[in-house]
Amino acid sequence: MFDTHRRRLRRGGAGVGALAAVIWYADATEVALGLAVVAALALLVDSKLTESTWLPWGDE
């Protein structure tokens, strides 16, 4: 169950990052920067959950 949530978090971060790249190309830089921050935070949260030793899915 937790692996499914982590996979969704990673895919969501990648999807938001791709959307940010498309919007950046369309010259809407403020929106693209906001989306890039959201994508980076999602991937950061996923990496912290992966490294965690006190959560049930930390030692996979």
C-alpha positions in Angstrom: 0.0 0.0 0.0 2.7 2.5 0.9 4.7 1.6 -2.2 1.7 2.6 -4.3 1.5 6.0 -2.6 5.2 6.6 -3.1 5.0 5.6 -6.7 2.1 8.0 -7.2 4.1 10.8 -5.5 7.0 10.2 -7.8 4.9 10.1 -10.9 3.0 13.2 -9.8 6.3 15.0 -9.2 7.5 14.0 -12.6 4.2 15.1 -14.2 4.2 18.5 -12.5 7.8 19.0 -13.6 7.0 18.2 -17.2 4.1 20.6 -17.0 6.4 23.3 -15.6 8.7 22.7 -18.6 5.9 23.2 -21.1 4.6 26.3 -19.4 8.2 27.7 -19.2 8.5 27.2 -22.9 5.2 29.2 -23.3 6.8 32.1 -21.5 4.6 32.0 -18.3 7.7 31.9 -16.1 6.0 32.7 -12.7 3.6 29.8 -13.1 6.3 27.5 -14.3 8.5 28.4 -11.3 5.7 27.7 -9.0 5.1 24.3 -10.6 8.8 23.5 -10.5 8.9 24.2 -6.8 5.9 21.9 -6.3 7.6 19.1 -8.3 10.8 19.5 -6.4 9.0 19.4 -3.0 7.1 16.2 -4.0 10.4 14.5 -5.0 12.1 15.7 -1.8 9.3 14.3 0.3 9.6 11.0 -1.5 13.3 10.9 -0.9 12.9 11.7 2.8 10.2 9.0 3.1 12.5 6.5 1.4 15.4 7.3 3.7 13.3 7.2 6.9 13.9 4.4 9.3 11.0 5.0 11.6 8.3 4.7 9.0 7.1 1.3 7.9 8.3 1.6 4.3 11.7 3.1 5.1 13.7 -0.2 4.8 12.6 -1.5 1.4 
